[in-house]
Amino acid sequence: MIASPQQNYVTVEEFLQMEEQSNIKHEYIDGYIYAMAGALDPHVTIAGNLFALLRNHIRGSGCRVYIADMKARIESLNRFYYPDVMITCDQQDRETPGYKRFPCLIVEVLSNSTEAFDRGDKFADYQTLETLQEYVLINTKRQRVECFRRNEEGLWVLQTYTSEHQSFRLNSVDFEETMAALYEDVVFEQL
């Protein structure tokens, strides 16, 4: 996300109409739009790998997996974000083809320019989604997957998987896969 918004306040309706016509994606935060930068090869490869693995896993389940171009809407905070990967199993999300409001899983692949925001304010915003069960951050500099899971008490509990682990697990969609499959063909960014 680019740090400074366009100056004029934009309504949700104007934003959605603008996004349909735009060649670049924008995130929307309380009336202001922020242009999104492109991603590097490790980021795109990891997101693509995870999407392909999850798509095969949820096929026929009634759930849908989305990559990069589908907006997550947080109505209570007047926000729209573009998660790198998102799954929804809620039938209400079939009613809104341009965005989803009831995801159970959101994944962000970290980059230098977005890591602080993905860990901070964006995560805080995502936590207000009642259906969200897991928020996952995937590192592009080394094999590291951080799974934040909402427990029965509503607290977010972290489980980290690293190169020492053979696999990682996403409880929200009963999915387990190897770290090697997630990071297949990835050339790591320099530290």
Secondary structure, 3 states (H helix, E strand, C coil): CCCCCCCCCCCHHHHHHHHHHCCCCEEEECCEEEECCCCCHHHHHHHHHHHHHHHHHHCCCCCEEEECCCEEEEHHHCEEECCCEEEECCHHHHHCCCEECCEEEEEEECCCCCHHHHHCHHHHHHCCCCCCCEEEEECCCCCEEEEEEECCCCCEEEEEEECCCCEEEEHHHCEEEEHHHHCCCCCCCCC
